[in-house]
Amino acid sequence: MTLIATYILFEQVLFALIALTGVAGAFFALTTRDDAFQAGDRQTKWIWVAILVGSAFVVITRVPFLSWAGMVAIGVYWFDVRPHLKSILNGNYSW
């Protein structure tokens, strides 16, 4: 296997894993209570589900610029929105 073929395979696997985390994030957003999004001052549950599903789609299809924006949206959910909602649901209301 050449170096270029290895890189292409690595990139395809990486994009597929990121798309999978988008689908998993959509599942977690779907199973989260509606009022948690309001309490956390975030977009509604269904908007986040749509963002994550759409982001997973553009990442797996590798739409040139949108795939990077989709990766950012998936990262925002996993590293900002979900931890905040999780802390609200656990009863931790501090900043």
C-alpha positions in Angstrom: 0.0 0.0 0.0 1.4 3.4 -0.9 1.7 6.3 1.4 -1.1 8.2 -0.5 -3.5 5.2 -0.4 -2.8 4.9 3.3 -3.5 8.6 3.8 -6.8 8.4 1.8 -7.9 5.3 3.8 -7.0 7.1 7.1 -9.0 10.2 6.1 -12.0 8.1 5.1 -12.0 6.3 8.4 -11.6 9.5 10.3 -14.5 11.2 8.5 -16.7 8.2 9.1 -15.9 8.2 12.8 -16.7 11.9 13.1 -20.0 11.3 11.2 -20.8 8.4 13.6 -20.2 10.8 16.6 -22.7 13.1 14.9 -25.3 10.4 14.7 -24.6 9.4 18.3 -24.9 13.0 19.4 -28.3 13.2 17.6 -29.4 10.2 19.5 -28.4 11.7 22.8 -30.0 15.0 22.0 -33.2 13.1 21.0 -33.3 11.3 24.4 -32.6 14.5 26.4 -35.6 16.3 28.0 -36.9 19.3 26.1 -36.8 21.6 29.0 -33.1 21.0 29.6 -32.3 22.9 26.4 -34.4 25.8 27.6 -32.9 25.8 31.0 -29.4 25.7 29.5 -30.3 28.6 27.2 -29.5 26.5 24.1 -31.3 26.0 20.8 -34.3 23.6 21.0 -33.9 19.8 21.1 -35.2 19.4 17.5 -32.8 22.1 16.1 -29.8 20.3 17.7 -31.0 16.9 16.3 -31.3 18.5 12.9 -27.9 20.2 13.1 -26.3 16.9 14.2 -28.0 14.7 11.6 -27.2 17.3 8.8 -23.6 17.6 10.0 -23.2 13.9 10.0 -24.6 13.7 6.4 -22.3 16.4 5.1 -19.2 14.9 6.8 -19.8 11.4 5.5 -20.5 12.7 2.0 -17.5 15.1 2.3 -19.1 18.2 0.9 -16.0 20.4 0.4 -16.5 23.3 2.9 -19.6 22.1 4.7 -17.9 19.0 6.0 -15.5 21.1 8.1 -18.4 23.2 9.4 -20.3 20.0 10.2 -17.3 18.8 12.2 -17.3 22.1 14.1 -21.0 21.7 14.9 -20.5 18.2 16.1 -17.7 19.3 18.3 -19.7 22.2 19.7 -22.4 19.8 20.7 -20.0 17.3 22.4 -17.8 19.8 24.1 -20.2 22.6 25.0 -23.9 21.8 24.8 -23.9 18.2 26.1 -21.7 18.8 29.2 -23.8 21.9 30.0 -27.1 20.0 29.7 -25.7 17.0 31.6 -24.7 19.2 34.5 -28.2 20.8 34.5 -29.9 17.4 34.5 -27.6 16.3 37.4 -28.7 19.3 39.5 -25.5 21.4 39.1 -26.6 24.9 38.2 -23.3 26.7 38.8 -21.2 28.3 36.1 
